[in-house]
Amino acid sequence: MRAIFASLLSTVLVVTVAGCRHRPPVTPRPLFPMTATWTRPVPATVEGPLAADTVSVFVATRDGAVRALDAETGRPRWRVDGRPGVVAAGGGLVAVRGEDGTVWTMDAGTGSDRWKAASGVRGPLPAVLYKDAVIVAGEGLAVLEAATGQPRWTVPEARATAPPLAWGPWLFVGEADGAFRCRDLVTGGVLWTYKTTHPLVAAPVVDDEGHVLLGTTDRRFVALDPRKKGDVRWSWKIGGDVQAPPAVSGPHVLFTNHEDVLYALRRGNGHLAWRASLPSRPLSGPILYGDGVLVACFGSRPGETFLIGFDPRTGQRQGDLKAPGEVRTPPVIVGDLVVMALRDRAVAALRLGSLEPNP
């Protein structure tokens, strides 16, 4: 009996493996065609980047108002006046950071006030919401309690030049003295420093193995190991500055730079997987959607912006589309919509290709 069972099991395994070997390749889900879904005029210029959660897009405008727009329809969900600054969202909160360092938080669903705090940190960067913390970076660095606005710690001498990134127990900050610092998120103390020639302008990304992937303004892209005091795992020389955050897609890290190129490097060793030319200077870094990646690029004519799509595995171009106006800040993805702030006082959404699984 045991011999018969073993024989049957062996046969099943052989058939299963053989069947797997002959399965057809999976076709990538399309980015294109894209269709215009809605456009919502706003009474003043959009200030800073958009923010979003799963149902709403949050917009700060130069008249000091903050709006929540329904992501599916563009209809207003709520509006709060007297909140000049730039907006961020996360954990059910919307945070507005004013130039003078004032931070207001509101309920993301209703717009009702939660708290107001003076962080003492001036600057134009949006706040970062991470778990139970609100991080404010600029002419100083401060971490506030997300529930109350009470300060946890402040480092007045820090001068952040790029949005910080919180990950696990660490806070990664590019600073004006050309240093990329890893700080203890609980205390603010410096754990290690990686020196760059020029100050950074883009936040890094951390991959699923805990490695920091960082684009610089001295023509390098590097991978650092935060568990080994920022040791350099690999470094890749490039011909232009990285001015937007990278993105991780499978075994690759993707980034744009001012060579007008979208790069894909292998995360394990930094070797070039592929590179794709962009038609003009990128407005955004790579924006992942389904099995594709989008890059927003300035057009060849004033007032033009194009969305270019690529296969992140091969770099093959999937298509492109002219945006409904000049895009002011990098687009955001909400569900199957790409939402963008337009320079002519409007927010617009395009519906991307189907996200339905392949048969």
N, C-alpha and C positions, 0 to 999 in steps of 0.2 A: 504493500500500500504506500509506504513512504517513497519507494522508488518511482511508482506511478505519479504521485503528487509532485515529486521533484521534477519529473519529466514534463508534466503539464506546465508547471511554473516556468521552467526554462523556455518552453515554447512560447508562452504568453509574453515573456520578457523580450524574446527575439522579435516577435511580431510587432510589439509596441515600439521597440527601438527602430525597427525597419520603417514602421509607419511614420515615426517622427522625422526620420531622415528625408522622407519624400513629401513632407508637407510643403505647400507652396509658400513663397515668401510673403510676409505681411506687407500690404501696401500702406504707405503713410497716409494718415488722415489729412485732408486738404486744408490749407489756409485760405485758398481762393476757390470760388469767387467770394468777394466781400460785398455786402449790400448795405447801403445807408439805412439806418434804423430810426434815428431821431437826432434833432438838433435843438438845443435849448439856449436861447439868447440870455445873457446876463447883463446887468446894467453897467458894469465896470470891468476893467481888464482883470483877468485871472492872475492872482498873485501866487507865485511859487508852484510846486507840483500839485497834481491831483492826489487824493487819497481815496481808498475804497475798502469796503468789506464785501461780503457775499451778495448783498442786496442793494447797496447804495454807493454813489460816488459823492465825495465831499469836496466842495469848491470854496476857496477863499478868494475874495475879490478886493480890488484896491479901495473900494468904498468902505471897507471894514466889516462886510457881511460874510457870514459863513452859511453855505447852503448844503443840504443833503438832497440829491436828486435820485429818484428811483432808477436803478441801473437798467431795467428792462424798458422803461418808457420815457425816461428823462423828465418826468413830472416832479415838481418840488414836493419833498416830504416834510421839510421844515427849514426855517431860516432864523438865524440869530444875528442881530446887528451889534455894532460896537465891539467887534473882535478883530482888530487889524493885525495881520501877520500871515504866517504860512501854516498849512494844515497837515496833520498826520492822523492816522487811525489805527486802532488795534485793541483787542480785548474788550470790545463793547464800548470803547471810548473814542471820542474825537478830541484831539489836542491842538490848540492854536498857540503858536509861539510868536510873540511880538518882537520887534527889533530891539526893544529895550530889555528883553529877557522875561517879560511877563508871560505866564502860561495860564491859559484857561482850558478846562476840560468840560466836555458835555457828553451826555448820553447819546450814543450813536443812533439809537432808534427814535428818540423823541426830541433831541436837541436841548433837553433840560440841563441846567447848570449843575455841575458837580463841585468844582472848586476853582479858585484863582490863587496863584502863587507868584511871588517875585523871585525868580531863580537867581538874579544878579548876573546873568550871563547874556551879554549883548550879542547880536549877530543875526544873519538871515537864514541859517540852516533850520529845517523843520526839526521838531522834537522827534525822538525815537521812542516808541512804546514797546516795551519788552517785558512780558509776564507782569510782575507787580511793580514795575519801575517806569518812570518817564525820564528820559535822558536828554539833557539840554547841552549843546556844544556850540562853541563860538569863542568869544573873548573870555574864556573860562570853561569849566566843565562842571556840571552838577547832575546829581541823580536825585529825583523826587519820588516819594511814595505815590503810586498810581491811585490808591484809594483816597488819600487825604491831601496830597500836595506837600506834605512835610518833607524837609530835606533829609537825605541820608548822608550825603557828603558833597563837598565842593572843593574843586582845585582851581583857585582864581588864576594861577599863572599859566594854565594850559591854553593853547591857542589852536583850536581845531580848524582845519581848512577843508575837511570833507565830512560828510555825515558819518557818525560812528556806527559801528556794528557790535551788537551784543550777541554773544553766543555762549551758552552754558555759563561757566563761572567767570568769563572774560569779557572785557570791553576793549575793542580795537579802535584806535583813533589815529588818524593822520594829522600831524601838528605842524605849525608854521616854521619850526626850526629844521624841517626836513626829516623829522623822525616819525616812524610809525610805531606807536606804543601799544603794548598789551597791558591793560590795567586790571586789577582785581575789581570785579563788578560790585562786590560788597563793601570794599573800603576805599577804592580809588587809587590804591598804591600801584606803582609801576612794577610789573613783573619782568618785563624785558623790553628792549628797544631794537628796532631795525632801522638803520640810517639810510636815507635816500638823499640824492643830490639836491632835489627841489621838493617843495611841499606837494603832498598828494591832493588831488581834487576829486577822486572817486573812492567810494567805499569798497572794501574787499568782499569776498564771499568765502564761506567755509563749506567744504564738501562733506560727504557722508563719512569720511575717514578722519575728520577733524583737522584737515589741513587748510591753512589760510592761503587763498589765491588772490594775488594783489597786482593790479596794474599801476604803474608809476608814471611820473612825468619826466623821468630821465631815461626813457626808451628801454625799459625792461619790464618783463612780466615775470613774477616770481611765485614760488610755492614755499611757504614757511611752515615749520612744525612748531605749534605753540607749546607742545609738551616738552620740547627740547630748547626752551629759551629762544624760540624764533629762528632756529637753525634753518639755513637755506637748503631745501631739498633739491630744487633745480631753478635755473634762471634762463629766460629766453630773451634774446635781444630783438628789439623791434625798431621801426624807423619813425615812430611818432608817438605822441603822448596818448595815454589812456585817460579819458575824461568822463567815463560812465562805468557803472558797476558791471563786472562780468556776470556770467551765468553758468551753472553746471548742468550739463546734459549728458547723461550716461557716463561713458569713460572720458568725456571731453570737458574742457573749460572753454567757453566762448567769450570773446570780447571784441569790441570795435576800437579803432584808434584813428588818429588824424592823418594816417596814410590813406584813408578812405578804404579800409579793409576790414572785413570780418574774419577773425582768426579762430581756429579750433586747435588747441593743444591737448595732447594726451596728459591726463592728470597724474598718471603714475610716474612719468619721466620727463615731461615737458617737451617731447618731440612734436613736431608739426604734424597734425592729422590732415588738415586742409586749410586753405585760405580762399576767400571769395572777395572779389572786387565789389565795392559799392559805387554807385553812380556819382556820388558827391559826398560832402562831409556829413558824418552821422550826427543826428540830433539825439539819438538814444543809444544805449547799449543793447545787447541782444535781449529780446522779450520772448520767453518761451510760451508756446501754446500748443497743446496736444503733441503731435510728432513734428512740429515745425518751429521755426524761430523767425521773428520779425525784427527788422531794424527800420526805424524812422530816419529818413535822410532829407536834408535840405534839397530843394529842386534847383535846376539850373537857372530858373527865372525867379525874380523877387516874388515872395508870397506863395511859393510852391513848397509842398512837402510830399514825399512819397513814402509808402510803406512797402518794403522789399521783403519777400519771404524766401527762406532757404530750408533745405533738409539738413538738420543738425548732424546727421551721421556722415554725410558725404559733401556738404557744401553746395549741392546742386540747387540752382535757383528755381523756386516754385512759382514765382509770379511777382507782380507789383501792382500798386494801385495809387493813384493820385488822391491825396486826402481832400476833404471838402473845403479846405482852407489852409492857411499857414498855421502849422501846429506850434504852440508856444512852449510846451514842456513835454517830456517823454510820455507817450500813451501808457494807460494801465489796462490790464485785462480783468474783466469781471464776467465770469461764466464764459459764454461764447461771444462776448462783445469786446471790442477794443474801443476804449473811450479816450478822447483827447480834448484838451483845451485849445481853442482857436484864438489867434491874435485879434480877430475882429469881434471880441466880446461874445463868445458863444462856446458851448460845450457840445460835442457831437459824438455819436456812437455808430460804429460799423459792426455788422454781424459777420463773424468769421465763418469759414467752411464748417461742415458738419462735424460734430464730435462723436457721432454714433459709431459704435464699434464695427469693424469690417465683418461681413458675413463669413 
